[in-house]
Amino acid sequence: MKAFLLAAGLGTRLRPLTNEIPKCLVPIAGKPLIYYWFQLFEKYEISEVLINLHYLPDKLRSFVEELKTSIKVELFYEKELLGSAGTVFYNKGWVGSDERFLVVYADNLTNIDISKFLRFHHKKKGLMTIGLFEAENPRECGIVDIDSSSRICGFYEKVENPPGNLANAGIYVAESKIFDIFEFRKPLDFGFDILPKLTGQIYGYKIQEYFIDIGTPENYKKACAEWEKILNKGES
C-alpha cells in the first residue's frame, strides 16, 4: 500500500525551534518526528511513501538519504505550496492502479493501529475514512459530526461553537476513484475544498491509540514528555 506523507508545512508557531529545521524533523525522544511515521509504516507494511517538500527541503532530503528503511521513498518538491489535497491530486499518477491509499500529516505524532483503521474502512465501504481524535480545544480544530453508523454528516472548520470535540486527525484512507470526482487545482485543501463536499459519503474512525498534533509549543512539550512514557512501556 502507498501513503502520502505531507511534510511541507512552515512550522511558524514552533519557531525558533523550526528556524533551521522543518517541523517534521523536530526531535522527540531523541529522534525526528517523521522517524516515527516510518516506524509505523514499516510495522503495518506500507510499501511506498511520497513526501512533499517545501520549507528547508535539503534538511528533509538528508534525513531520507540517511534513513535505513525497506520502504521506497519518493520526494516531491513544491516550489509553490499546492495545499494538502493539491499534493495528492497532482500526484495521482503515483498512486497508479492501487485501489486505495493513505494520506497522513507529518506534523502529528501517533501510534495508531493502521490495520484496524483499514479494516474499518473496508467494512464501511465508503469513498474515504478520516481518523478522528478528541480535541481539548475544539474551536481550534476542524470538528466532525458523525451519526450512529460513524458516517460523517457535518464539518465545522475552526468555528466558535462546534457541535462536539471529535476533530480531523489528518489521517485518511481513500479509494482511488476519488480522483474521478475532483480535479487538480491549486491550492486545493482537504479541510475546505474536498471533505465538506463528501458529507454523507465518508466515515469517521475514532483513534483509540495515542495522538497529538505537535503544531504548538505547548503540544510539542507535552508530546515529548508523553512519548517518552509510551516508548518506555513499549507501546509505540
TORPA-4810 file (N, C-alpha, C, O; in nm, 3 decimals):
<nodes>
NODE_1_0.084_-0.119_0.000_0.000_0.000_0.000_0.088_0.124_0.000_0.198_0.123_0.055_M
NODE_2_0.039_0.232_-0.062_0.114_0.357_-0.070_0.056_0.461_0.025_-0.062_0.458_0.059_K
NODE_3_0.142_0.552_0.068_0.099_0.659_0.159_0.163_0.791_0.120_0.281_0.797_0.088_A
NODE_4_0.082_0.896_0.124_0.133_1.032_0.112_0.166_1.081_0.252_0.084_1.072_0.343_F
NODE_5_0.286_1.133_0.270_0.329_1.189_0.398_0.350_1.339_0.376_0.452_1.381_0.320_L
NODE_6_0.254_1.418_0.420_0.254_1.562_0.391_0.342_1.634_0.491_0.312_1.639_0.610_L
NODE_7_0.453_1.692_0.441_0.556_1.744_0.529_0.607_1.882_0.487_0.719_1.919_0.519_A
NODE_8_0.525_1.957_0.414_0.572_2.084_0.358_0.541_2.206_0.444_0.570_2.319_0.404_A
NODE_9_0.484_2.185_0.562_0.444_2.298_0.647_0.561_2.384_0.691_0.675_2.338_0.699_G
NODE_10_0.531_2.511_0.720_0.634_2.608_0.758_0.670_2.600_0.906_0.779_2.643_0.944_L
NODE_11_0.580_2.547_0.989_0.609_2.536_1.131_0.624_2.669_1.201_0.703_2.683_1.295_G
NODE_12_0.548_2.768_1.156_0.561_2.905_1.207_0.541_2.913_1.358_0.615_2.985_1.426_T
NODE_13_0.443_2.841_1.410_0.412_2.851_1.553_0.518_2.785_1.641_0.520_2.807_1.762_R
NODE_14_0.604_2.704_1.583_0.707_2.637_1.662_0.843_2.709_1.658_0.942_2.659_1.711_L
NODE_15_0.846_2.825_1.596_0.972_2.899_1.595_1.004_2.951_1.735_0.912_2.987_1.808_R
NODE_16_1.132_2.956_1.775_1.254_2.942_1.693_1.299_2.798_1.667_1.398_2.776_1.598_P
NODE_17_1.227_2.700_1.720_1.267_2.560_1.701_1.276_2.523_1.554_1.361_2.444_1.514_L
NODE_18_1.187_2.581_1.473_1.183_2.548_1.331_1.254_2.650_1.243_1.232_2.653_1.122_T
NODE_19_1.338_2.732_1.301_1.414_2.828_1.220_1.513_2.756_1.128_1.541_2.804_1.018_N
NODE_20_1.564_2.643_1.173_1.668_2.574_1.096_1.632_2.433_1.055_1.709_2.368_0.983_E
NODE_21_1.516_2.383_1.098_1.470_2.250_1.056_1.320_2.255_1.029_1.249_2.333_1.092_I
NODE_22_1.272_2.173_0.935_1.127_2.165_0.912_1.057_2.107_1.034_1.118_2.038_1.116_P
NODE_23_0.929_2.136_1.045_0.852_2.089_1.160_0.856_1.937_1.175_0.858_1.886_1.287_K
NODE_24_0.857_1.866_1.065_0.855_1.719_1.072_0.986_1.660_1.123_0.994_1.540_1.148_C
NODE_25_1.089_1.743_1.139_1.217_1.695_1.189_1.246_1.737_1.332_1.355_1.711_1.382_L
NODE_26_1.151_1.801_1.398_1.176_1.840_1.537_1.198_1.713_1.620_1.132_1.612_1.598_V
NODE_27_1.290_1.719_1.716_1.323_1.598_1.792_1.220_1.562_1.899_1.172_1.649_1.972_P
NODE_28_1.187_1.436_1.905_1.101_1.382_2.010_1.164_1.251_2.059_1.181_1.157_1.982_I
NODE_29_1.198_1.248_2.185_1.264_1.130_2.244_1.388_1.089_2.165_1.415_0.971_2.145_A
NODE_30_1.463_1.189_2.120_1.591_1.162_2.055_1.585_1.130_1.907_1.689_1.104_1.846_G
NODE_31_1.465_1.132_1.848_1.450_1.103_1.706_1.366_1.212_1.640_1.282_1.273_1.706_K
NODE_32_1.386_1.238_1.509_1.299_1.333_1.439_1.156_1.281_1.437_1.133_1.160_1.426_P
NODE_33_1.061_1.370_1.446_0.919_1.332_1.445_0.885_1.237_1.331_0.817_1.137_1.351_L
NODE_34_0.933_1.269_1.212_0.897_1.189_1.094_0.950_1.046_1.102_0.897_0.955_1.038_I
NODE_35_1.054_1.026_1.182_1.109_0.891_1.201_1.000_0.796_1.251_0.995_0.680_1.209_Y
NODE_36_0.914_0.843_1.340_0.811_0.757_1.399_0.704_0.719_1.297_0.639_0.616_1.310_Y
NODE_37_0.685_0.805_1.195_0.593_0.767_1.087_0.650_0.649_1.009_0.577_0.556_0.974_W
NODE_38_0.779_0.654_0.981_0.841_0.541_0.909_0.838_0.414_0.992_0.819_0.305_0.940_F
NODE_39_0.856_0.429_1.121_0.848_0.314_1.211_0.708_0.252_1.203_0.693_0.130_1.200_Q
NODE_40_0.607_0.338_1.201_0.468_0.292_1.193_0.440_0.228_1.057_0.376_0.123_1.050_L
NODE_41_0.487_0.291_0.950_0.465_0.237_0.816_0.529_0.099_0.799_0.471_0.010_0.737_F
NODE_42_0.648_0.084_0.853_0.714_-0.046_0.842_0.637_-0.153_0.920_0.625_-0.267_0.875_E
NODE_43_0.587_-0.116_1.036_0.511_-0.209_1.119_0.388_-0.261_1.046_0.351_-0.377_1.059_K
NODE_44_0.323_-0.172_0.969_0.198_-0.210_0.902_0.217_-0.230_0.752_0.120_-0.226_0.675_Y
NODE_45_0.341_-0.251_0.711_0.374_-0.295_0.575_0.328_-0.198_0.466_0.276_-0.240_0.363_E
NODE_46_0.347_-0.069_0.491_0.328_0.030_0.385_0.453_0.023_0.298_0.564_0.038_0.348_I
NODE_47_0.435_0.001_0.169_0.550_-0.029_0.082_0.613_0.094_0.018_0.734_0.096_-0.007_S
NODE_48_0.532_0.197_-0.009_0.585_0.316_-0.076_0.529_0.442_-0.012_0.412_0.447_0.029_E
NODE_49_0.614_0.544_-0.003_0.574_0.671_0.058_0.618_0.786_-0.031_0.731_0.789_-0.079_V
NODE_50_0.529_0.881_-0.053_0.563_1.006_-0.122_0.560_1.119_-0.020_0.459_1.141_0.046_L
NODE_51_0.671_1.190_-0.008_0.682_1.303_0.085_0.691_1.432_0.006_0.775_1.443_-0.084_I
NODE_52_0.607_1.529_0.038_0.620_1.659_-0.028_0.712_1.750_0.054_0.708_1.750_0.177_N
NODE_53_0.792_1.828_-0.017_0.890_1.917_0.045_0.861_2.061_0.005_0.810_2.088_-0.103_L
NODE_54_0.894_2.153_0.095_0.884_2.295_0.060_0.981_2.377_0.144_1.076_2.435_0.092_H
NODE_55_0.958_2.380_0.275_1.041_2.459_0.366_1.167_2.380_0.404_1.158_2.268_0.454_Y
NODE_56_1.285_2.440_0.380_1.413_2.375_0.410_1.418_2.232_0.354_1.442_2.137_0.429_L
NODE_57_1.395_2.218_0.225_1.384_2.083_0.166_1.510_1.999_0.178_1.501_1.877_0.190_P
NODE_58_1.627_2.063_0.175_1.752_1.986_0.181_1.767_1.912_0.314_1.828_1.805_0.321_D
NODE_59_1.712_1.970_0.420_1.718_1.904_0.551_1.642_1.771_0.547_1.687_1.670_0.601_K
NODE_60_1.527_1.774_0.482_1.445_1.652_0.474_1.507_1.552_0.376_1.502_1.431_0.399_L
NODE_61_1.565_1.603_0.268_1.634_1.514_0.175_1.747_1.438_0.246_1.765_1.318_0.226_R
NODE_62_1.821_1.511_0.328_1.933_1.449_0.401_1.883_1.341_0.496_1.945_1.235_0.509_S
NODE_63_1.770_1.369_0.562_1.714_1.268_0.652_1.679_1.141_0.576_1.711_1.031_0.621_F
NODE_64_1.613_1.156_0.461_1.571_1.040_0.383_1.692_0.963_0.331_1.692_0.840_0.331_V
NODE_65_1.796_1.035_0.288_1.916_0.969_0.237_1.984_0.883_0.344_2.041_0.779_0.313_E
NODE_66_1.977_0.928_0.468_2.043_0.857_0.577_1.953_0.752_0.644_1.999_0.672_0.725_E
NODE_67_1.824_0.754_0.608_1.728_0.664_0.671_1.747_0.521_0.622_1.757_0.495_0.502_L
NODE_68_1.751_0.429_0.715_1.759_0.287_0.681_1.619_0.229_0.685_1.563_0.206_0.792_K
NODE_69_1.563_0.206_0.567_1.425_0.157_0.560_1.407_0.072_0.435_1.476_0.090_0.335_T
NODE_70_1.313_-0.021_0.443_1.278_-0.103_0.326_1.173_-0.035_0.240_1.140_-0.082_0.131_S
NODE_71_1.120_0.077_0.289_1.015_0.149_0.218_1.074_0.229_0.101_1.177_0.294_0.116_I
NODE_72_1.009_0.222_-0.012_1.051_0.302_-0.128_0.999_0.444_-0.109_0.878_0.465_-0.094_K
NODE_73_1.090_0.542_-0.109_1.053_0.680_-0.080_1.067_0.768_-0.204_1.170_0.768_-0.271_V
NODE_74_0.961_0.842_-0.234_0.960_0.939_-0.343_0.951_1.079_-0.281_0.867_1.103_-0.194_E
NODE_75_1.037_1.171_-0.326_1.033_1.308_-0.277_0.975_1.399_-0.384_1.011_1.389_-0.501_L
NODE_76_0.886_1.487_-0.342_0.819_1.577_-0.436_0.833_1.721_-0.385_0.770_1.758_-0.286_F
NODE_77_0.915_1.800_-0.454_0.939_1.938_-0.411_0.832_2.032_-0.465_0.802_2.031_-0.585_Y
NODE_78_0.775_2.112_-0.377_0.675_2.211_-0.416_0.736_2.351_-0.401_0.749_2.402_-0.289_E
NODE_79_0.773_2.411_-0.511_0.824_2.548_-0.507_0.716_2.640_-0.455_0.741_2.735_-0.381_K
NODE_80_0.594_2.610_-0.497_0.475_2.683_-0.453_0.382_2.581_-0.386_0.351_2.478_-0.446_E
NODE_81_0.339_2.608_-0.264_0.256_2.512_-0.192_0.126_2.482_-0.267_0.057_2.574_-0.312_L
NODE_82_0.095_2.355_-0.280_-0.024_2.312_-0.355_-0.145_2.290_-0.267_-0.256_2.274_-0.318_L
NODE_83_-0.126_2.288_-0.135_-0.235_2.255_-0.045_-0.235_2.106_-0.017_-0.180_2.028_-0.094_G
NODE_84_-0.296_2.066_0.095_-0.292_1.926_0.136_-0.347_1.831_0.030_-0.288_1.727_0.003_S
NODE_85_-0.459_1.867_-0.029_-0.518_1.783_-0.134_-0.450_1.805_-0.268_-0.445_1.715_-0.351_A
NODE_86_-0.398_1.925_-0.289_-0.329_1.956_-0.414_-0.211_1.862_-0.438_-0.191_1.815_-0.549_G
NODE_87_-0.135_1.837_-0.334_-0.022_1.744_-0.344_-0.069_1.606_-0.388_-0.009_1.544_-0.475_T
NODE_88_-0.177_1.560_-0.327_-0.229_1.426_-0.357_-0.283_1.418_-0.499_-0.251_1.324_-0.572_V
NODE_89_-0.364_1.515_-0.538_-0.428_1.509_-0.669_-0.328_1.533_-0.782_-0.343_1.477_-0.891_F
NODE_90_-0.227_1.615_-0.758_-0.123_1.636_-0.859_-0.046_1.507_-0.885_-0.001_1.482_-0.997_Y
NODE_91_-0.032_1.426_-0.781_0.046_1.302_-0.790_-0.040_1.177_-0.801_0.000_1.069_-0.758_N
NODE_92_-0.158_1.191_-0.858_-0.246_1.074_-0.868_-0.183_0.964_-0.954_-0.213_0.846_-0.936_K
NODE_93_-0.097_1.003_-1.047_-0.028_0.904_-1.129_0.062_0.814_-1.047_0.085_0.698_-1.082_G
NODE_94_0.114_0.868_-0.936_0.200_0.788_-0.847_0.120_0.677_-0.779_0.174_0.569_-0.754_W
NODE_95_-0.006_0.703_-0.750_-0.092_0.601_-0.689_-0.111_0.485_-0.786_-0.119_0.369_-0.746_V
NODE_96_-0.117_0.518_-0.915_-0.125_0.415_-1.017_-0.254_0.335_-1.012_-0.362_0.392_-0.999_G
NODE_97_-0.242_0.204_-1.021_-0.360_0.117_-1.027_-0.408_0.072_-0.890_-0.502_-0.007_-0.880_S
NODE_98_-0.344_0.121_-0.783_-0.386_0.083_-0.648_-0.531_0.126_-0.623_-0.572_0.233_-0.666_D
NODE_99_-0.606_0.042_-0.553_-0.747_0.073_-0.526_-0.763_0.181_-0.421_-0.857_0.259_-0.425_E
NODE_100_-0.670_0.185_-0.325_-0.682_0.282_-0.216_-0.543_0.324_-0.169_-0.444_0.258_-0.200_R
NODE_101_-0.538_0.432_-0.094_-0.410_0.485_-0.047_-0.431_0.561_0.083_-0.543_0.598_0.117_F
NODE_102_-0.321_0.583_0.155_-0.323_0.660_0.280_-0.273_0.802_0.256_-0.192_0.828_0.167_L
NODE_103_-0.323_0.893_0.339_-0.270_1.030_0.346_-0.252_1.063_0.494_-0.346_1.049_0.572_V
NODE_104_-0.132_1.106_0.532_-0.111_1.145_0.672_-0.034_1.276_0.678_0.051_1.304_0.593_V
NODE_105_-0.065_1.356_0.779_0.004_1.482_0.801_0.123_1.455_0.893_0.106_1.404_1.003_Y
NODE_106_0.242_1.489_0.847_0.365_1.451_0.918_0.386_1.525_1.049_0.472_1.487_1.128_A
NODE_107_0.309_1.631_1.075_0.328_1.707_1.199_0.244_1.653_1.314_0.227_1.721_1.416_D
NODE_108_0.192_1.533_1.299_0.120_1.466_1.407_0.203_1.349_1.459_0.285_1.292_1.387_N
NODE_109_0.180_1.315_1.585_0.250_1.202_1.647_0.146_1.102_1.697_0.056_1.139_1.773_L
NODE_110_0.158_0.978_1.654_0.058_0.878_1.691_0.115_0.737_1.681_0.213_0.714_1.610_T
NODE_111_0.053_0.645_1.751_0.083_0.502_1.735_-0.043_0.429_1.691_-0.066_0.315_1.731_N
NODE_112_-0.124_0.494_1.610_-0.249_0.437_1.559_-0.225_0.299_1.500_-0.124_0.274_1.435_I
NODE_113_-0.319_0.210_1.524_-0.317_0.077_1.463_-0.374_0.090_1.322_-0.496_0.093_1.303_D
NODE_114_-0.286_0.098_1.224_-0.329_0.120_1.086_-0.411_0.002_1.034_-0.501_0.021_0.952_I
NODE_115_-0.383_-0.118_1.080_-0.460_-0.235_1.036_-0.607_-0.222_1.076_-0.696_-0.250_0.995_S
NODE_116_-0.633_-0.179_1.199_-0.771_-0.158_1.244_-0.839_-0.048_1.163_-0.956_-0.059_1.126_K
NODE_117_-0.764_0.058_1.136_-0.814_0.170_1.057_-0.857_0.123_0.918_-0.964_0.160_0.870_F
NODE_118_-0.773_0.044_0.854_-0.804_-0.006_0.720_-0.919_-0.106_0.722_-1.000_-0.107_0.629_L
NODE_119_-0.928_-0.188_0.825_-1.040_-0.283_0.836_-1.172_-0.209_0.851_-1.273_-0.247_0.792_R
NODE_120_-1.171_-0.103_0.930_-1.291_-0.020_0.948_-1.334_0.037_0.813_-1.452_0.033_0.778_F
NODE_121_-1.238_0.090_0.739_-1.268_0.149_0.608_-1.328_0.044_0.514_-1.425_0.071_0.445_H
NODE_122_-1.269_-0.073_0.513_-1.317_-0.181_0.425_-1.460_-0.222_0.463_-1.543_-0.247_0.375_H
NODE_123_-1.487_-0.228_0.591_-1.620_-0.267_0.639_-1.726_-0.165_0.599_-1.837_-0.201_0.561_K
NODE_124_-1.692_-0.036_0.608_-1.789_0.069_0.580_-1.812_0.090_0.430_-1.917_0.138_0.389_K
NODE_125_-1.712_0.053_0.349_-1.725_0.063_0.203_-1.752_0.207_0.156_-1.823_0.228_0.058_K
NODE_126_-1.694_0.303_0.226_-1.709_0.443_0.187_-1.599_0.486_0.091_-1.504_0.412_0.067_G
NODE_127_-1.614_0.606_0.038_-1.514_0.661_-0.052_-1.386_0.696_0.023_-1.276_0.692_-0.032_L
NODE_128_-1.404_0.730_0.151_-1.291_0.777_0.230_-1.323_0.761_0.378_-1.439_0.769_0.418_M
NODE_129_-1.220_0.738_0.460_-1.236_0.734_0.605_-1.135_0.829_0.667_-1.019_0.832_0.627_T
NODE_130_-1.181_0.906_0.764_-1.097_1.006_0.831_-1.070_0.962_0.974_-1.163_0.927_1.047_I
NODE_131_-0.945_0.964_1.015_-0.912_0.940_1.154_-0.955_1.058_1.239_-0.935_1.173_1.200_G
NODE_132_-1.015_1.031_1.356_-1.065_1.137_1.444_-1.004_1.123_1.583_-0.973_1.013_1.628_L
NODE_133_-0.986_1.237_1.650_-0.940_1.236_1.788_-1.021_1.335_1.870_-1.083_1.425_1.814_F
NODE_134_-1.021_1.318_2.001_-1.095_1.409_2.089_-1.009_1.531_2.119_-0.905_1.521_2.185_E
NODE_135_-1.052_1.646_2.069_-0.974_1.769_2.082_-0.998_1.837_2.216_-1.112_1.846_2.262_A
NODE_136_-0.892_1.883_2.279_-0.905_1.957_2.405_-0.960_2.097_2.380_-1.030_2.152_2.464_E
NODE_137_-0.927_2.155_2.264_-0.975_2.288_2.226_-1.044_2.280_2.091_-0.984_2.313_1.989_N
NODE_138_-1.170_2.236_2.088_-1.241_2.214_1.962_-1.248_2.336_1.870_-1.252_2.321_1.748_P
NODE_139_-1.250_2.455_1.928_-1.261_2.575_1.845_-1.138_2.597_1.757_-1.143_2.671_1.659_R
NODE_140_-1.027_2.532_1.792_-0.903_2.550_1.717_-0.883_2.441_1.612_-0.779_2.437_1.546_E
NODE_141_-0.982_2.352_1.598_-0.966_2.236_1.509_-1.079_2.229_1.406_-1.178_2.301_1.415_C
NODE_142_-1.060_2.140_1.310_-1.167_2.106_1.219_-1.250_1.996_1.283_-1.206_1.881_1.292_G
NODE_143_-1.370_2.031_1.329_-1.455_1.937_1.403_-1.549_1.863_1.307_-1.599_1.919_1.210_I
NODE_144_-1.570_1.735_1.338_-1.651_1.648_1.254_-1.771_1.598_1.334_-1.758_1.561_1.451_V
NODE_145_-1.887_1.598_1.271_-2.009_1.545_1.333_-2.042_1.411_1.265_-2.050_1.404_1.143_D
NODE_146_-2.060_1.306_1.345_-2.089_1.174_1.288_-2.221_1.120_1.344_-2.263_1.156_1.454_I
NODE_147_-2.285_1.032_1.264_-2.409_0.970_1.311_-2.378_0.837_1.379_-2.261_0.804_1.401_D
NODE_148_-2.481_0.761_1.411_-2.463_0.636_1.486_-2.387_0.529_1.409_-2.336_0.433_1.468_S
NODE_149_-2.379_0.544_1.277_-2.306_0.446_1.194_-2.165_0.494_1.161_-2.094_0.432_1.082_S
NODE_150_-2.126_0.606_1.223_-1.994_0.669_1.200_-1.985_0.741_1.067_-1.876_0.781_1.025_S
NODE_151_-2.098_0.756_0.999_-2.098_0.833_0.875_-2.086_0.982_0.909_-2.151_1.030_1.002_R
NODE_152_-2.004_1.053_0.836_-1.984_1.196_0.864_-2.099_1.277_0.806_-2.130_1.269_0.687_I
NODE_153_-2.161_1.356_0.893_-2.276_1.435_0.849_-2.253_1.586_0.862_-2.345_1.664_0.841_C
NODE_154_-2.132_1.626_0.897_-2.105_1.770_0.905_-1.959_1.800_0.936_-1.894_1.726_1.010_G
NODE_155_-1.909_1.910_0.878_-1.774_1.959_0.905_-1.782_2.102_0.956_-1.859_2.183_0.905_F
NODE_156_-1.701_2.132_1.057_-1.701_2.265_1.116_-1.555_2.307_1.135_-1.491_2.269_1.233_Y
NODE_157_-1.504_2.385_1.041_-1.363_2.421_1.040_-1.336_2.543_1.127_-1.358_2.656_1.085_E
NODE_158_-1.287_2.518_1.249_-1.246_2.622_1.344_-1.356_2.726_1.365_-1.336_2.845_1.345_K
NODE_159_-1.474_2.677_1.407_-1.587_2.765_1.435_-1.594_2.795_1.584_-1.534_2.724_1.665_V
NODE_160_-1.666_2.900_1.620_-1.673_2.947_1.759_-1.742_2.846_1.850_-1.698_2.822_1.962_E
NODE_161_-1.853_2.787_1.801_-1.929_2.692_1.884_-1.948_2.559_1.811_-2.058_2.533_1.761_N
NODE_162_-1.846_2.476_1.805_-1.858_2.347_1.735_-1.954_2.254_1.808_-1.970_2.265_1.930_P
NODE_163_-2.017_2.160_1.736_-2.118_2.071_1.796_-2.060_1.957_1.878_-2.135_1.880_1.939_P
NODE_164_-1.930_1.944_1.882_-1.867_1.835_1.958_-1.717_1.856_1.966_-1.668_1.967_1.943_G
NODE_165_-1.645_1.750_1.999_-1.499_1.763_2.012_-1.422_1.661_1.929_-1.301_1.647_1.946_N
NODE_166_-1.490_1.590_1.839_-1.420_1.496_1.752_-1.357_1.573_1.636_-1.428_1.635_1.556_L
NODE_167_-1.225_1.569_1.628_-1.153_1.652_1.531_-1.083_1.568_1.425_-1.047_1.452_1.447_A
NODE_168_-1.066_1.629_1.310_-0.994_1.568_1.199_-0.847_1.550_1.238_-0.779_1.648_1.270_N
NODE_169_-0.799_1.426_1.236_-0.662_1.397_1.278_-0.560_1.405_1.164_-0.441_1.386_1.187_A
NODE_170_-0.606_1.434_1.043_-0.513_1.440_0.932_-0.456_1.304_0.895_-0.342_1.293_0.851_G
NODE_171_-0.538_1.201_0.913_-0.503_1.065_0.873_-0.621_1.011_0.792_-0.730_0.993_0.846_I
NODE_172_-0.599_0.985_0.663_-0.708_0.944_0.575_-0.672_0.815_0.501_-0.555_0.789_0.472_Y
NODE_173_-0.774_0.736_0.471_-0.760_0.632_0.370_-0.868_0.660_0.268_-0.985_0.681_0.303_V
NODE_174_-0.830_0.660_0.141_-0.924_0.697_0.035_-0.919_0.597_-0.079_-0.815_0.538_-0.107_A
NODE_175_-1.033_0.579_-0.143_-1.040_0.498_-0.264_-0.988_0.582_-0.380_-1.013_0.702_-0.386_E
NODE_176_-0.916_0.519_-0.471_-0.856_0.595_-0.581_-0.960_0.654_-0.676_-0.929_0.743_-0.755_S
NODE_177_-1.083_0.606_-0.668_-1.188_0.665_-0.754_-1.222_0.807_-0.713_-1.298_0.875_-0.782_K
NODE_178_-1.167_0.854_-0.600_-1.187_0.993_-0.562_-1.128_1.086_-0.667_-1.171_1.200_-0.682_I
NODE_179_-1.028_1.036_-0.742_-0.966_1.117_-0.847_-1.062_1.142_-0.964_-1.039_1.232_-1.044_F
NODE_180_-1.168_1.061_-0.973_-1.268_1.081_-1.078_-1.370_1.188_-1.041_-1.445_1.235_-1.126_D
NODE_181_-1.372_1.226_-0.914_-1.473_1.320_-0.864_-1.421_1.463_-0.860_-1.493_1.557_-0.890_I
NODE_182_-1.294_1.477_-0.821_-1.234_1.610_-0.811_-1.116_1.622_-0.906_-1.047_1.524_-0.934_F
NODE_183_-1.095_1.743_-0.956_-0.981_1.768_-1.044_-0.877_1.852_-0.971_-0.910_1.927_-0.879_E
NODE_184_-0.753_1.840_-1.013_-0.645_1.917_-0.951_-0.659_2.066_-0.982_-0.688_2.105_-1.095_F
NODE_185_-0.637_2.146_-0.882_-0.618_2.290_-0.896_-0.534_2.332_-0.777_-0.518_2.255_-0.682_R
NODE_186_-0.482_2.451_-0.779_-0.401_2.495_-0.665_-0.444_2.633_-0.618_-0.477_2.720_-0.698_K
NODE_187_-0.444_2.650_-0.486_-0.426_2.544_-0.386_-0.554_2.463_-0.370_-0.664_2.511_-0.399_P
NODE_188_-0.539_2.341_-0.324_-0.653_2.252_-0.301_-0.636_2.190_-0.163_-0.538_2.121_-0.137_L
NODE_189_-0.732_2.216_-0.075_-0.719_2.175_0.065_-0.826_2.073_0.101_-0.943_2.088_0.066_D
NODE_190_-0.785_1.967_0.172_-0.883_1.866_0.213_-0.990_1.927_0.303_-1.109_1.903_0.283_F
NODE_191_-0.949_2.004_0.403_-1.042_2.055_0.502_-1.147_2.149_0.447_-1.261_2.149_0.492_G
NODE_192_-1.108_2.230_0.348_-1.201_2.330_0.294_-1.263_2.291_0.160_-1.380_2.321_0.136_F
NODE_193_-1.188_2.224_0.074_-1.231_2.202_-0.064_-1.283_2.062_-0.095_-1.362_2.044_-0.187_D
NODE_194_-1.240_1.962_-0.018_-1.274_1.823_-0.051_-1.373_1.763_0.047_-1.484_1.724_0.008_I
NODE_195_-1.335_1.755_0.172_-1.416_1.682_0.271_-1.558_1.734_0.286_-1.651_1.653_0.289_L
NODE_196_-1.581_1.867_0.295_-1.720_1.913_0.311_-1.811_1.872_0.195_-1.931_1.855_0.214_P
NODE_197_-1.754_1.854_0.076_-1.834_1.815_-0.040_-1.864_1.666_-0.043_-1.942_1.618_-0.125_K
NODE_198_-1.801_1.592_0.048_-1.823_1.448_0.055_-1.908_1.407_0.175_-1.919_1.289_0.207_L
NODE_199_-1.969_1.505_0.240_-2.054_1.476_0.355_-2.160_1.371_0.319_-2.228_1.384_0.217_T
NODE_200_-2.171_1.269_0.402_-2.267_1.162_0.377_-2.209_1.045_0.300_-2.270_0.938_0.294_G
NODE_201_-2.091_1.064_0.240_-2.029_0.958_0.161_-1.905_0.899_0.228_-1.850_0.799_0.182_Q
NODE_202_-1.861_0.962_0.338_-1.737_0.919_0.402_-1.760_0.895_0.551_-1.862_0.936_0.607_I
NODE_203_-1.664_0.830_0.615_-1.681_0.787_0.754_-1.570_0.840_0.844_-1.461_0.875_0.797_Y
NODE_204_-1.600_0.844_0.973_-1.502_0.886_1.072_-1.464_0.771_1.163_-1.551_0.698_1.212_G
NODE_205_-1.336_0.755_1.186_-1.283_0.648_1.270_-1.220_0.709_1.394_-1.126_0.788_1.383_Y
NODE_206_-1.270_0.673_1.511_-1.216_0.727_1.636_-1.086_0.656_1.671_-1.084_0.535_1.696_K
NODE_207_-0.978_0.730_1.673_-0.847_0.674_1.707_-0.844_0.641_1.856_-0.866_0.729_1.940_I
NODE_208_-0.816_0.517_1.888_-0.813_0.473_2.028_-0.673_0.487_2.089_-0.658_0.493_2.211_Q
NODE_209_-0.573_0.492_2.003_-0.435_0.498_2.050_-0.394_0.644_2.073_-0.475_0.736_2.061_E
NODE_210_-0.268_0.662_2.106_-0.216_0.796_2.133_-0.215_0.881_2.006_-0.181_0.832_1.898_Y
NODE_211_-0.253_1.008_2.021_-0.249_1.101_1.908_-0.232_1.243_1.960_-0.296_1.282_2.057_F
NODE_212_-0.144_1.320_1.894_-0.130_1.461_1.928_-0.075_1.537_1.807_0.012_1.487_1.735_I
NODE_213_-0.126_1.657_1.786_-0.074_1.750_1.685_0.033_1.833_1.754_0.003_1.904_1.851_D
NODE_214_0.157_1.827_1.707_0.265_1.896_1.778_0.286_2.039_1.727_0.394_2.095_1.743_I
NODE_215_0.183_2.097_1.666_0.197_2.226_1.600_0.216_2.348_1.688_0.246_2.456_1.636_G
NODE_216_0.199_2.336_1.819_0.220_2.449_1.909_0.329_2.414_2.010_0.353_2.297_2.036_T
NODE_217_0.396_2.516_2.068_0.499_2.488_2.169_0.446_2.406_2.286_0.515_2.319_2.338_P
NODE_218_0.322_2.433_2.327_0.262_2.361_2.439_0.244_2.213_2.404_0.278_2.124_2.483_E
NODE_219_0.189_2.187_2.286_0.167_2.048_2.244_0.299_1.975_2.219_0.311_1.855_2.245_N
NODE_220_0.396_2.048_2.169_0.527_1.985_2.144_0.590_1.940_2.276_0.641_1.829_2.286_Y
NODE_221_0.585_2.027_2.374_0.641_1.994_2.506_0.566_1.875_2.567_0.626_1.785_2.625_K
NODE_222_0.434_1.877_2.552_0.351_1.768_2.604_0.383_1.637_2.533_0.394_1.532_2.596_K
NODE_223_0.397_1.643_2.401_0.426_1.523_2.322_0.560_1.462_2.362_0.572_1.340_2.373_A
NODE_224_0.660_1.546_2.384_0.792_1.496_2.423_0.785_1.417_2.553_0.844_1.310_2.565_C
NODE_225_0.712_1.471_2.650_0.700_1.405_2.781_0.619_1.276_2.771_0.657_1.173_2.827_A
NODE_226_0.507_1.282_2.699_0.418_1.165_2.691_0.477_1.053_2.605_0.459_0.936_2.635_E
NODE_227_0.547_1.090_2.500_0.603_0.988_2.411_0.714_0.909_2.478_0.730_0.789_2.453_W
NODE_228_0.790_0.975_2.563_0.893_0.905_2.641_0.830_0.792_2.723_0.884_0.682_2.730_E
NODE_229_0.715_0.821_2.784_0.645_0.720_2.865_0.595_0.605_2.777_0.601_0.489_2.816_K
NODE_230_0.545_0.640_2.658_0.495_0.538_2.567_0.609_0.446_2.521_0.593_0.325_2.515_I
NODE_231_0.723_0.506_2.490_0.839_0.427_2.448_0.887_0.336_2.561_0.924_0.221_2.537_L
NODE_232_0.884_0.388_2.681_0.929_0.309_2.797_0.837_0.189_2.822_0.880_0.086_2.874_N
NODE_233_0.710_0.205_2.784_0.614_0.095_2.800_0.615_0.000_2.680_0.552_-0.105_2.683_K
NODE_234_0.688_0.039_2.576_0.694_-0.044_2.456_0.567_-0.042_2.375_0.532_-0.142_2.312_G
NODE_235_0.496_0.073_2.375_0.366_0.081_2.308_0.371_0.158_2.176_0.267_0.177_2.113_E
NODE_236_0.488_0.201_2.133_0.496_0.280_2.009_0.480_0.192_1.886_0.485_0.242_1.774_S
</nodes>
